[in-house]
Every structure is written in structure tokens, then in C-alpha cells.
């Protein structure tokens, strides 16, 4: 899994795996897009207005149960 965040546009993308050649993007809400392959596998999730949805930090837990916190950059005022 890979999380990217673009503070200029206030968009985050959670890539769960590499995209196949073709995915369908569904729009469950105005601030959420989900990329799904033909067989139904979810490949990625895009969050618009990401700073509000994710908060100021993320907590990552590794396989051994250790946690680390990552501070997210503040969204640019241009993204509003």
C-alpha cells in the first residue's frame, strides 16, 4: 500500500496495488473515488478534500505491532 498526498490540490491517493491496464472509477460521494478492476478488486482510493478527511496525522502499525505517527502537510489555501 502506498499513500500519496498533494497539499497543493488537497488530494490523497491510497494505492492498494499496482493498477491493471483498465480500471473503472466509481464515485460513491463528491469527495471519494474508488478504482476497481473488472473482476471487482479495489486498486486505489482517491480522497478529495483530503486534509479534512485524514486529519493532521496518520498512525502506521507494522507487522510487529510497533506504531509510528506521520504528520501530514497542511493543504494549500489554493486548494479550497
C-alpha positions in Angstrom: 0.0 0.0 0.0 1.2 3.5 -0.8 -0.4 6.8 0.4 0.4 10.0 -1.5 -0.8 13.4 -0.6 -0.8 16.5 -2.8 -1.1 19.6 -0.5 -1.5 22.0 -3.4 -4.7 20.3 -4.6 -5.6 18.7 -1.2 -5.9 15.2 -2.7 -4.7 11.9 -1.3 -4.5 8.6 -3.2 -4.2 5.3 -1.4 -2.8 2.7 -3.9 -3.6 -0.8 -2.6 -1.8 -2.4 -5.5 -0.5 -1.5 -9.0 -3.2 -0.6 -11.4 -4.1 -3.1 -14.2 -4.4 -1.6 -17.6 -8.0 -0.9 -17.2 -10.0 0.1 -14.1 -13.4 1.6 -13.6 -13.6 4.6 -11.3 -16.8 4.8 -9.2 -17.8 7.9 -7.3 -19.6 6.9 -4.0 -19.6 10.6 -3.0 -18.4 14.0 -4.1 -15.1 13.6 -2.1 -14.4 9.9 -2.8 -13.4 7.9 -5.9 -12.6 4.2 -6.0 -10.6 2.4 -8.8 -11.9 -1.1 -9.3 -10.7 -3.8 -11.9 -13.2 -5.8 -14.0 -13.1 -8.7 -11.5 -14.0 -6.4 -8.6 -10.6 -5.9 -7.0 -10.1 -2.5 -5.4 -6.9 -0.9 -6.7 -7.0 2.5 -5.2 -8.9 5.1 -3.3 -8.8 8.9 -4.1 -9.8 11.4 -1.4 -10.7 14.9 -2.4 -10.6 17.5 0.4 -8.2 15.0 1.9 -6.9 17.1 4.8 -10.3 17.3 6.3 -10.9 13.5 5.8 -7.5 12.3 7.0 -6.8 14.8 9.8 -3.3 16.1 10.8 -1.5 12.7 11.1 -1.6 9.1 10.3 -0.6 6.2 12.6 1.2 3.3 10.9 1.4 -0.1 12.6 3.9 -2.6 11.3 3.6 -6.4 11.4 5.4 -6.5 14.8 2.7 -4.1 16.3 5.0 -1.1 16.5 3.3 2.2 15.7 4.7 5.4 14.2 2.9 8.6 13.5 3.3 10.6 10.3 2.4 14.3 10.2 0.6 15.3 7.0 1.4 18.6 5.3 -1.2 21.3 5.6 -3.3 21.7 2.5 -2.6 24.9 0.5 -5.2 27.7 0.6 -5.3 27.4 -3.2 -7.0 24.0 -2.8 -10.2 25.5 -1.3 
